């Protein structure tokens, strides 16, 4: 067999007509340019499907190992890598409390369970919302925001894409999980399912958000609250903010009154539409992203659904329970994985309580 070498190739090329050589060079240059453009465009993409070999393990330590384990456990699941292009330390700094911010972005319950390293030092024990909440520490925020602490079968539903899933959501499934709650009944289950379909939102998420906000037995705002001579409903606690329990309820009631939410069904349906417009449509389509606004580069940290740092954890527990009880946890679900720049090699540690 004749030996092929670079020298022989060059020798043979020289034998070709000049015009043909020029054409070959042009083709090589064009292909090189196209490949370069593809690589550049790929680097600009903020979201790509994880394939198992398209994640830089040096830049994003420990992600691959955790994702591969989840994929092995749940073959039908897919994972979208979302490149926030934000520096990890800057994100934590901006989410943390500072002296120039009147109220913290992240609060935790004022209890012994979340004492010690859980609480920030800047506020010196100051309480919020009628004394029930205190400022969360930087360490607590890092622990809850670090996606690597969430990449396991128990916590991953914080990152579930909250779009409507025809294969998973059913009226019977909703009724099963709302039994013995303020949402009990076929008519409300149908309203939740219809609102989910109309807004392309997971009905099981709607249930988990309502129970997260109102508890299983509901509150004044979900059972009906007398305001300006009308019984109003606001089960999603929209506009429920203030420095006292009375002002919180009245602000939410005022919002409900101005939107004529005079029945629980109407408040529920229009509340879902509010979440769709205010959060889902702009890319905040996971529990994680609705708590931590790291989506829009020019409006970071401004559009966060709640101050409760623990909300994504407890809400995802409810959501996961619904999928498990309806035997749909292994259906085709997608999870959106936030990636930050300059992440530490070690996963953020859980704060210690006193």
URMODA-V51317 format. One record per run of one state. SS is the DSSP state (2 for helix, 1 for strand, 0 for the rest). FROM is the first residue (numbers start at 1). TO is the last residue. Records with the same first field share a line. If there is no record, write none. Layout:
SS: FROM-TO ; FROM-TO
This chain:
0: 1-5 ; 15-17 ; 45-46 ; 50-62 ; 74-77 ; 96-106 ; 110-111 ; 115-115 ; 120-126 ; 129-132 ; 137-137 ; 146-146 ; 150-155 ; 161-170 ; 179-185 ; 200-202 ; 215-219 ; 224-224 ; 228-229 ; 233-244 ; 259-263 ; 279-279 ; 283-286 ; 292-307 ; 309-310 ; 326-333 ; 342-354
2: 6-14 ; 18-44 ; 63-73 ; 88-95 ; 112-114 ; 116-118 ; 138-145 ; 147-149 ; 156-159 ; 171-178 ; 186-199 ; 203-214 ; 220-223 ; 245-258 ; 264-278 ; 280-282 ; 287-291 ; 311-325
1: 47-49 ; 78-87 ; 107-109 ; 119-119 ; 127-128 ; 133-136 ; 160-160 ; 225-227 ; 230-232 ; 308-308 ; 334-341
